[in-house]
């Protein structure tokens, strides 16, 4: 999976976890400021990433990501 595919997949996962339209999300979307950053949604997102991408990201590491781009970088490093 190349970077562009990974970015698209993560935006789709974030959209599902946070009940948002994927078209309204960008790499600069902030979990805290734009999505509300509820921890239960982040737990769901981390679980979804494990299932969809077969990658394990610590919840604390994912929660430390400020933007979707930060999360993409973290996931890419684990693949």
N, C-alpha and C positions, 0 to 999 in steps of 0.2 A: 504494500500500500504506500503510495507516494504522499507527500505532504498535503497536496491539494485534496486528495481523497480523505485523508485523516481529518483535515479541517472540516470538510463537509459532513463527515460522519459524526464528529464531536458536536457540531452545531445541531445536527438532528437529535442527538442524545440529550443535549441540554434543553432543546425545545420540548421534548417529551417529558423530561424530569420536572421542568418548571412550567409546564402547560402554556407554552408560548408558540407563536408561529415562527418556524425556522427562518422564514424570509425577513423577519424583523430583527434577527440576531446577526451580529458580526463578530469578528475576532476581538474587537475592542469593547464588546459588551461586558459590563462589570457585573460580577455576581452580586456584590453588595448593593451597588447604587442602582443598577438597572433591573435586577431580578429579585431583589429582596433578600437573597442569601439565606433562606431558612435551612437549618441544618438537616432537617428530615429530607428535604429535596436533594441536598448534596449526597446524603447516604444513598438515596435512590439512584442518583447519577453515577456514583462510584460502582454500585452494584451492576448497573446497566453497562458500564464500560467493561467490567469483568466479563459479562455474558457476551457482549457484542464483539469485543476486540481481543478477548482472552489476555487481558493485561491487568495486573494487580497494582493499584495505586492506593497508598495509605490514605485513609479519610483525612487525617491531619494535613497531609501534603496537598490533597485536592482542595481542602478548605482554605489553604493558604494562598491559592491562586486568586488573583484579583480579577483577571479577565479570562475569556474563553481562550485567547492566545496563550496565556500562561499555562492553562490546562493542556492545550495541544502540545506545547513544548515538553511538559512533564510526561505525557503519554508517549510522545515520540521517543523520549529518552529511554522508556521502559520496553519499547518494541524491539 
